[in-house]
Amino acid sequence: MMRTALRKMGNSAGMIVPKAILSELGSEVGQAFEIAVENGRIVAAPVRRAVRAGWAESAAAIAAAGDGGLVWPEFGNDGDDELTW
């Protein structure tokens, strides 16, 4: 267990979270957290994005921009010429 102190931040207060705690959570500076009070304790949990969240929108933007071509079309895989689609 580690100790930290509340610090004034504008009209609110903030708490410094040690790097070791962030690392243990797999979190980083700027990540959103949900906070709540449970049994007289502050409970904070990182907000996790759903796997592949935003992929459909990104793919649509790439397609709309016409930027979906192969980056290295000259570098194929062995056996590509034998594939039938």
Backbone hydrogen bonds in HBPLUS format (Angstrom, degrees):
<---DONOR---> <-ACCEPTOR-->    atom                        ^
c    i                          cat <-CA-CA->   ^        H-A-AA   ^      H-
h    n   atom  resd res      DA  || num        DHA   H-A  angle D-A-AA Bond
n    s   type  num  typ     dist DA aas  dist angle  dist       angle   num
A0007-ARG N   A0014-GLY O   2.72 MM   7  5.18 154.0  1.79 149.7 158.6     1
A0014-GLY N   A0007-ARG O   2.71 MM   7  5.18 157.6  1.76 149.6 157.2     2
A0009-MET N   A0012-SER O   2.96 MM   3  5.21 175.8  1.96 131.8 131.0     3
A0012-SER N   A0009-MET O   3.01 MM   3  5.21 157.9  2.06 126.7 128.0     4
A0021-ILE N   A0018-PRO O   3.01 MM   3  5.46 127.4  2.30 109.0 121.6     5
A0022-LEU N   A0018-PRO O   3.16 MM   4  6.59 161.5  2.20 153.1 158.3     6
A0023-SER N   A0019-LYS O   2.84 MM   4  6.06 162.3  1.87 156.6 161.4     7
A0024-GLU N   A0020-ALA O   3.04 MM   4  6.19 154.0  2.11 139.3 146.2     8
A0025-LEU N   A0021-ILE O   3.07 MM   4  6.35 144.7  2.19 146.8 156.1     9
A0025-LEU N   A0022-LEU O   3.15 MM   3  5.15 123.7  2.48  94.3 108.4    10
A0026-GLY N   A0022-LEU O   2.95 MM   4  6.07 120.2  2.31 138.1 154.6    11
A0027-SER N   A0022-LEU O   2.88 MM   5  4.99 164.4  1.91 151.2 149.0    12
A0026-GLY N   A0023-SER O   3.04 MM   3  4.91 139.3  2.21  94.6 106.9    13
A0031-GLN N   A0028-GLU O   3.14 MM   3  5.85 162.1  2.17 143.0 144.0    14
A0047-VAL N   A0032-ALA O   2.89 MM  15  5.55 174.4  1.90 140.7 139.9    15
A0034-GLU N   A0045-ALA O   2.81 MM  11  5.34 165.2  1.83 158.3 158.1    16
A0045-ALA N   A0034-GLU O   2.90 MM  11  5.34 158.1  1.94 152.7 160.1    17
A0036-ALA N   A0043-VAL O   2.91 MM   7  5.29 143.2  2.05 145.5 156.6    18
A0043-VAL N   A0036-ALA O   2.78 MM   7  5.29 171.4  1.79 159.4 161.4    19
A0038-GLU N   A0041-ARG O   2.85 MM   3  5.26 156.8  1.90 151.4 156.8    20
A0041-ARG N   A0038-GLU O   2.97 MM   3  5.26 149.2  2.07 110.4 120.1    21
A0053-ALA N   A0050-ALA O   2.96 MM   3  5.19 148.0  2.06 138.1 131.9    22
A0055-TRP N   A0052-ARG O   3.12 MM   3  5.46 165.6  2.14 130.7 131.2    23
A0058-SER N   A0054-GLY O   3.02 MM   4  6.22 158.9  2.06 151.3 157.6    24
A0059-ALA N   A0055-TRP O   2.85 MM   4  6.04 161.1  1.89 155.2 160.1    25
A0060-ALA N   A0056-ALA O   2.99 MM   4  6.18 155.4  2.05 145.2 151.8    26
A0061-ALA N   A0057-GLU O   2.98 MM   4  6.22 152.5  2.06 144.7 152.1    27
A0062-ILE N   A0058-SER O   2.96 MM   4  6.23 155.2  2.02 149.0 155.6    28
A0063-ALA N   A0059-ALA O   2.95 MM   4  6.16 162.4  1.98 149.0 153.8    29
A0064-ALA N   A0060-ALA O   2.87 MM   4  6.03 158.1  1.92 147.1 153.3    30
A0065-ALA N   A0061-ALA O   3.02 MM   4  6.14 144.9  2.15 140.4 149.2    31
A0067-ASP N   A0062-ILE O   3.05 MM   5  5.34 163.0  2.08 160.3 157.1    32
A0066-GLY N   A0063-ALA O   3.03 MM   3  5.03 151.3  2.12 100.1 109.1    33
A0075-PHE N   A0072-TRP O   3.07 MM   3  5.67 166.9  2.08 121.0 125.3    34
A0080-ASP N   A0077-ASN O   3.05 MM   3  5.54 155.9  2.11 141.2 138.5    35
A0082-GLU N   A0079-GLY O   3.02 MM   3  5.36 153.8  2.09 109.7 118.0    36
A0083-LEU N   A0080-ASP O   3.20 MM   3  5.45 162.9  2.23 108.8 114.0    37
